[in-house]
Amino acid sequence: MENYDEEELMMREPIAAYGKKVFTIEEYLEFENASPAKHEYYQGEIFAMAGATNDHCYIERNLIVSLVMGLKKSPCEPLGSNKRLHIPSNTLFTYPDISVYCQDGLPSTETGASFPKVLIEILSKSTRKYDRGKKFELYKDIPGFQEYVLVDSQKPAIDIYRKITGTAWELKQYTINDIWIEIKSLNLRISFKKIYESVKFNNQMGFPILNVAKGKIQRA
């Protein structure tokens, strides 16, 4: 069982709306479409989603730009964190930081199944265990899902899980010493330093303070 700290548990506490805590999918969508904030839905419960830090936003922007440029001649396209994803087999509705859809992967209706080939989550203190654990297990139910990219927003580190066969996945880890990360299912390489451009890491996790600007990672 995952060990969650107090902040993580608070982020996963179901919310109450309309005087109730258990919702149908239709009730969730009605609530969500009227809400200025984003929420996840899972097995009848609605969960508030955390806001993003500046560094999170820089990383998301850098990745979107790199993916758009790299996939120009591809049938695939990246979509940002406003794109809602639905997995009917386990009921999850959520908003990945970045989804890459190819050909007919996009749902045709609000309740339709989503079929992204690649999902990218930007890890924060409050979401890292959920993104690595339960959320990844739920994502594995997506047919055609090939790679899961986890980009740390608190240190320069990127993990990519690649589906091998059946239920088997392999992990490739990238660090500050790597020039590129490789998303094999998209036949794409992205500059490691470009992903962290404009990011200023703090020292909350005991790592050296680093500044990333103009493609260079420097110790402050």
C-alpha atoms as a printed R data frame, in Angstrom:
    type eleno elety resid chain resno       x      y       z
1   ATOM     1    CA   MET     A     1   0.000  0.000   0.000
2   ATOM     2    CA   GLU     A     2   1.283  3.482  -0.876
3   ATOM     3    CA   ASN     A     3   2.417  5.692   2.030
4   ATOM     4    CA   TYR     A     4   0.955  9.157   1.485
5   ATOM     5    CA   ASP     A     5   1.941 12.203   3.506
6   ATOM     6    CA   GLU     A     6  -0.716 14.547   4.914
7   ATOM     7    CA   GLU     A     7  -0.634 16.929   1.923
8   ATOM     8    CA   GLU     A     8  -1.106 14.077  -0.542
9   ATOM     9    CA   LEU     A     9  -4.032 12.662   1.421
10  ATOM    10    CA   MET     A    10  -5.701 16.070   1.444
11  ATOM    11    CA   MET     A    11  -5.371 16.327  -2.327
12  ATOM    12    CA   ARG     A    12  -7.136 12.957  -2.739
13  ATOM    13    CA   GLU     A    13 -10.008 13.692  -0.357
14  ATOM    14    CA   PRO     A    14 -13.350 13.397  -2.228
15  ATOM    15    CA   ILE     A    15 -15.299 16.639  -2.405
16  ATOM    16    CA   ALA     A    16 -18.979 17.106  -1.611
17  ATOM    17    CA   ALA     A    17 -21.235 18.884  -4.094
18  ATOM    18    CA   TYR     A    18 -24.994 19.227  -4.362
19  ATOM    19    CA   GLY     A    19 -25.157 17.793  -0.836
20  ATOM    20    CA   LYS     A    20 -23.777 14.393  -1.865
21  ATOM    21    CA   LYS     A    21 -20.474 12.521  -2.229
22  ATOM    22    CA   VAL     A    22 -21.328  9.790  -4.731
23  ATOM    23    CA   PHE     A    23 -22.041 10.803  -8.324
24  ATOM    24    CA   THR     A    24 -23.028  9.262 -11.617
25  ATOM    25    CA   ILE     A    25 -20.842 10.067 -14.617
26  ATOM    26    CA   GLU     A    26 -23.567 12.353 -15.939
27  ATOM    27    CA   GLU     A    27 -23.687 14.262 -12.641
28  ATOM    28    CA   TYR     A    28 -19.905 14.592 -12.619
29  ATOM    29    CA   LEU     A    29 -19.857 15.999 -16.153
30  ATOM    30    CA   GLU     A    30 -22.617 18.475 -15.307
31  ATOM    31    CA   PHE     A    31 -20.701 19.594 -12.225
32  ATOM    32    CA   GLU     A    32 -17.353 19.676 -14.018
33  ATOM    33    CA   ASN     A    33 -18.536 21.609 -17.053
34  ATOM    34    CA   ALA     A    34 -19.915 24.311 -14.760
35  ATOM    35    CA   SER     A    35 -16.814 24.488 -12.558
36  ATOM    36    CA   PRO     A    36 -13.927 26.939 -13.090
37  ATOM    37    CA   ALA     A    37 -11.550 24.365 -11.552
38  ATOM    38    CA   LYS     A    38 -10.677 20.869 -12.748
39  ATOM    39    CA   HIS     A    39 -11.627 17.670 -10.965
40  ATOM    40    CA   GLU     A    40 -11.003 13.953 -11.363
41  ATOM    41    CA   TYR     A    41 -13.758 11.356 -11.232
42  ATOM    42    CA   TYR     A    42 -13.213  7.791 -10.091
43  ATOM    43    CA   GLN     A    43 -15.778  5.163  -9.083
44  ATOM    44    CA   GLY     A    44 -18.458  7.669  -8.180
45  ATOM    45    CA   GLU     A    45 -16.250 10.133  -6.327
46  ATOM    46    CA   ILE     A    46 -14.967 13.554  -7.391
47  ATOM    47    CA   PHE     A    47 -11.484 14.778  -6.446
48  ATOM    48    CA   ALA     A    48 -10.073 18.299  -6.663
49  ATOM    49    CA   MET     A    49  -6.919 18.628  -8.768
50  ATOM    50    CA   ALA     A    50  -3.919 20.619  -7.578
51  ATOM    51    CA   GLY     A    51  -2.902 23.908  -9.149
52  ATOM    52    CA   ALA     A    52   0.413 24.264 -10.986
53  ATOM    53    CA   THR     A    53   3.591 26.077  -9.966
54  ATOM    54    CA   ASN     A    54   5.524 28.323 -12.338
55  ATOM    55    CA   ASP     A    55   8.136 25.605 -12.885
56  ATOM    56    CA   HIS     A    56   5.383 23.108 -13.716
57  ATOM    57    CA   CYS     A    57   3.990 25.522 -16.291
58  ATOM    58    CA   TYR     A    58   7.419 26.143 -17.842
59  ATOM    59    CA   ILE     A    59   8.014 22.408 -18.226
60  ATOM    60    CA   GLU     A    60   4.581 21.848 -19.761
61  ATOM    61    CA   ARG     A    61   5.131 24.724 -22.206
62  ATOM    62    CA   ASN     A    62   8.585 23.478 -23.202
63  ATOM    63    CA   LEU     A    63   7.330 19.953 -23.799
64  ATOM    64    CA   ILE     A    64   4.322 21.075 -25.846
65  ATOM    65    CA   VAL     A    65   6.551 23.221 -28.084
66  ATOM    66    CA   SER     A    66   9.040 20.390 -28.576
67  ATOM    67    CA   LEU     A    67   6.288 17.861 -29.314
68  ATOM    68    CA   VAL     A    68   4.504 20.135 -31.781
69  ATOM    69    CA   MET     A    69   7.745 20.750 -33.664
70  ATOM    70    CA   GLY     A    70   8.815 17.126 -33.561
71  ATOM    71    CA   LEU     A    71   5.460 15.706 -34.666
72  ATOM    72    CA   LYS     A    72   4.817 18.046 -37.608
73  ATOM    73    CA   LYS     A    73   4.987 15.226 -40.150
74  ATOM    74    CA   SER     A    74   3.368 12.675 -37.866
75  ATOM    75    CA   PRO     A    75  -0.284 11.563 -37.569
76  ATOM    76    CA   CYS     A    76   0.067 12.266 -33.846
77  ATOM    77    CA   GLU     A    77  -0.519 15.504 -31.957
78  ATOM    78    CA   PRO     A    78   0.025 16.663 -28.357
79  ATOM    79    CA   LEU     A    79  -2.734 18.187 -26.250
80  ATOM    80    CA   GLY     A    80  -2.280 20.073 -22.978
81  ATOM    81    CA   SER     A    81  -3.778 19.779 -19.529
82  ATOM    82    CA   ASN     A    82  -7.221 21.074 -20.525
83  ATOM    83    CA   LYS     A    83  -7.932 17.872 -22.453
84  ATOM    84    CA   ARG     A    84 -10.045 15.517 -20.361
85  ATOM    85    CA   LEU     A    85  -9.367 11.799 -20.638
86  ATOM    86    CA   HIS     A    86 -11.846  8.999 -19.918
87  ATOM    87    CA   ILE     A    87 -11.153  5.305 -19.308
88  ATOM    88    CA   PRO     A    88 -14.551  3.534 -19.283
89  ATOM    89    CA   SER     A    89 -13.156  0.218 -18.017
90  ATOM    90    CA   ASN     A    90 -12.213  1.741 -14.654
91  ATOM    91    CA   THR     A    91 -14.422  4.911 -14.762
92  ATOM    92    CA   LEU     A    92 -11.528  7.396 -14.463
93  ATOM    93    CA   PHE     A    93 -11.954 10.914 -15.820
94  ATOM    94    CA   THR     A    94  -8.814 13.024 -15.447
95  ATOM    95    CA   TYR     A    95  -6.645 15.685 -17.074
96  ATOM    96    CA   PRO     A    96  -3.108 14.479 -17.895
97  ATOM    97    CA   ASP     A    97  -0.560 17.270 -18.155
98  ATOM    98    CA   ILE     A    98   0.102 16.267 -21.773
99  ATOM    99    CA   SER     A    99  -1.551 13.612 -23.949
100 ATOM   100    CA   VAL     A   100  -0.361 12.516 -27.376
101 ATOM   101    CA   TYR     A   101  -3.108 11.158 -29.631
102 ATOM   102    CA   CYS     A   102  -2.582  9.454 -32.964
103 ATOM   103    CA   GLN     A   103  -5.200  9.060 -35.725
104 ATOM   104    CA   ASP     A   104  -8.527  7.997 -34.168
105 ATOM   105    CA   GLY     A   105  -7.483  8.166 -30.525
106 ATOM   106    CA   LEU     A   106  -9.619 11.148 -29.529
107 ATOM   107    CA   PRO     A   107 -13.044 10.459 -27.980
108 ATOM   108    CA   SER     A   108 -16.023 11.519 -30.082
109 ATOM   109    CA   THR     A   109 -18.221 12.276 -27.051
110 ATOM   110    CA   GLU     A   110 -17.723 13.394 -23.443
111 ATOM   111    CA   THR     A   111 -18.243  9.853 -22.198
112 ATOM   112    CA   GLY     A   112 -16.328  8.180 -25.017
113 ATOM   113    CA   ALA     A   113 -13.093  6.292 -24.427
114 ATOM   114    CA   SER     A   114  -9.770  8.065 -24.900
115 ATOM   115    CA   PHE     A   115  -6.878  6.296 -26.629
116 ATOM   116    CA   PRO     A   116  -3.674  8.331 -26.150
117 ATOM   117    CA   LYS     A   117  -0.457  6.665 -27.228
118 ATOM   118    CA   VAL     A   118   1.720  8.631 -24.816
119 ATOM   119    CA   LEU     A   119   0.872 10.347 -21.521
120 ATOM   120    CA   ILE     A   120   3.097 12.839 -19.717
121 ATOM   121    CA   GLU     A   121   2.737 13.877 -16.091
122 ATOM   122    CA   ILE     A   122   4.827 16.580 -14.415
123 ATOM   123    CA   LEU     A   123   5.570 15.452 -10.884
124 ATOM   124    CA   SER     A   124   5.012 17.741  -7.917
125 ATOM   125    CA   LYS     A   125   5.330 17.164  -4.184
126 ATOM   126    CA   SER     A   126   1.600 16.593  -3.783
127 ATOM   127    CA   THR     A   127   1.051 14.317  -6.788
128 ATOM   128    CA   ARG     A   128   4.246 12.312  -7.355
129 ATOM   129    CA   LYS     A   129   3.186  9.159  -5.487
130 ATOM   130    CA   TYR     A   130  -0.268  9.140  -7.069
131 ATOM   131    CA   ASP     A   131   1.140  9.718 -10.564
132 ATOM   132    CA   ARG     A   132   3.715  6.952 -10.145
133 ATOM   133    CA   GLY     A   133   1.364  4.524  -8.436
134 ATOM   134    CA   LYS     A   134  -2.412  4.346  -8.640
135 ATOM   135    CA   LYS     A   135  -2.757  6.681 -11.609
136 ATOM   136    CA   PHE     A   136  -0.263  4.694 -13.668
137 ATOM   137    CA   GLU     A   137  -2.158  1.493 -12.875
138 ATOM   138    CA   LEU     A   138  -5.380  3.102 -14.110
139 ATOM   139    CA   TYR     A   139  -3.681  4.417 -17.247
140 ATOM   140    CA   LYS     A   140  -2.531  0.885 -18.090
141 ATOM   141    CA   ASP     A   141  -6.167  0.019 -18.905
142 ATOM   142    CA   ILE     A   142  -6.006  2.255 -22.004
143 ATOM   143    CA   PRO     A   143  -5.765  0.162 -25.210
144 ATOM   144    CA   GLY     A   144  -2.801  1.272 -27.319
145 ATOM   145    CA   PHE     A   145  -1.107  3.157 -24.471
146 ATOM   146    CA   GLN     A   146   2.641  2.765 -25.090
147 ATOM   147    CA   GLU     A   147   4.714  5.192 -23.016
148 ATOM   148    CA   TYR     A   148   4.344  7.036 -19.721
149 ATOM   149    CA   VAL     A   149   6.662 10.004 -19.206
150 ATOM   150    CA   LEU     A   150   7.208 11.371 -15.695
151 ATOM   151    CA   VAL     A   151   9.017 14.711 -15.533
152 ATOM   152    CA   ASP     A   152  10.150 15.851 -12.102
153 ATOM   153    CA   SER     A   153   9.542 19.542 -11.393
154 ATOM   154    CA   GLN     A   154  11.749 19.587  -8.279
155 ATOM   155    CA   LYS     A   155  14.939 18.136  -9.729
156 ATOM   156    CA   PRO     A   156  16.258 17.462 -13.262
157 ATOM   157    CA   ALA     A   157  15.087 13.862 -13.648
158 ATOM   158    CA   ILE     A   158  12.795 12.158 -16.166
159 ATOM   159    CA   ASP     A   159  11.486  8.599 -16.100
160 ATOM   160    CA   ILE     A   160   9.895  6.905 -19.099
161 ATOM   161    CA   TYR     A   161   7.955  3.661 -18.745
162 ATOM   162    CA   ARG     A   162   7.678  1.783 -22.041
163 ATOM   163    CA   LYS     A   163   5.279 -1.069 -22.682
164 ATOM   164    CA   ILE     A   164   7.095 -4.172 -23.859
165 ATOM   165    CA   THR     A   165   4.422 -6.839 -24.263
166 ATOM   166    CA   GLY     A   166   1.154 -7.627 -22.505
167 ATOM   167    CA   THR     A   167   1.380 -6.185 -18.995
168 ATOM   168    CA   ALA     A   168   5.178 -5.802 -18.959
169 ATOM   169    CA   TRP     A   169   6.749 -2.335 -18.806
170 ATOM   170    CA   GLU     A   170  10.395 -1.289 -18.742
171 ATOM   171    CA   LEU     A   171  11.799  1.847 -17.121
172 ATOM   172    CA   LYS     A   172  14.350  4.194 -18.681
173 ATOM   173    CA   GLN     A   173  15.692  6.962 -16.444
174 ATOM   174    CA   TYR     A   174  17.191 10.211 -17.723
175 ATOM   175    CA   THR     A   175  19.270 12.707 -15.740
176 ATOM   176    CA   ILE     A   176  21.134 15.962 -16.165
177 ATOM   177    CA   ASN     A   177  23.927 13.982 -17.838
178 ATOM   178    CA   ASP     A   178  21.725 13.015 -20.803
179 ATOM   179    CA   ILE     A   179  21.497 15.151 -23.924
180 ATOM   180    CA   TRP     A   180  18.180 13.714 -25.098
181 ATOM   181    CA   ILE     A   181  15.174 11.831 -23.876
182 ATOM   182    CA   GLU     A   182  13.697  9.373 -26.356
183 ATOM   183    CA   ILE     A   183   9.990  8.681 -26.802
184 ATOM   184    CA   LYS     A   184  10.311  5.534 -28.876
185 ATOM   185    CA   SER     A   185   6.658  5.030 -29.791
186 ATOM   186    CA   LEU     A   186   6.684  8.461 -31.458
187 ATOM   187    CA   ASN     A   187  10.155  8.006 -32.985
188 ATOM   188    CA   LEU     A   188  11.084 11.267 -31.280
189 ATOM   189    CA   ARG     A   189  13.980 12.694 -29.307
190 ATOM   190    CA   ILE     A   190  13.660 15.845 -27.172
191 ATOM   191    CA   SER     A   191  16.483 17.884 -25.668
192 ATOM   192    CA   PHE     A   192  16.727 17.261 -21.926
193 ATOM   193    CA   LYS     A   193  17.892 20.819 -21.285
194 ATOM   194    CA   LYS     A   194  15.119 22.292 -23.424
195 ATOM   195    CA   ILE     A   195  12.507 20.597 -21.235
196 ATOM   196    CA   TYR     A   196  13.840 22.429 -18.175
197 ATOM   197    CA   GLU     A   197  14.414 25.807 -19.818
198 ATOM   198    CA   SER     A   198  13.454 28.715 -17.486
199 ATOM   199    CA   VAL     A   199  13.011 26.359 -14.528
200 ATOM   200    CA   LYS     A   200  14.509 27.363 -11.172
201 ATOM   201    CA   PHE     A   201  14.745 24.397  -8.849
202 ATOM   202    CA   ASN     A   202  14.437 24.905  -5.107
203 ATOM   203    CA   ASN     A   203  16.280 22.940  -2.459
204 ATOM   204    CA   GLN     A   204  13.301 21.406  -0.636
205 ATOM   205    CA   MET     A   205  14.411 17.869  -1.464
206 ATOM   206    CA   GLY     A   206  18.077 18.342  -0.615
207 ATOM   207    CA   PHE     A   207  19.302 18.824  -4.198
208 ATOM   208    CA   PRO     A   208  21.612 21.666  -5.304
209 ATOM   209    CA   ILE     A   209  19.785 24.776  -6.453
210 ATOM   210    CA   LEU     A   210  19.882 24.823 -10.243
211 ATOM   211    CA   ASN     A   211  18.912 27.418 -12.791
212 ATOM   212    CA   VAL     A   212  18.035 26.458 -16.345
213 ATOM   213    CA   ALA     A   213  18.136 29.155 -18.985
214 ATOM   214    CA   LYS     A   214  18.909 29.307 -22.686
215 ATOM   215    CA   GLY     A   215  19.494 25.577 -22.828
216 ATOM   216    CA   LYS     A   216  22.154 25.571 -20.091
217 ATOM   217    CA   ILE     A   217  21.800 24.017 -16.645
218 ATOM   218    CA   GLN     A   218  23.865 25.931 -14.108
219 ATOM   219    CA   ARG     A   219  24.469 25.589 -10.383
220 ATOM   220    CA   ALA     A   220  23.375 28.738  -8.582
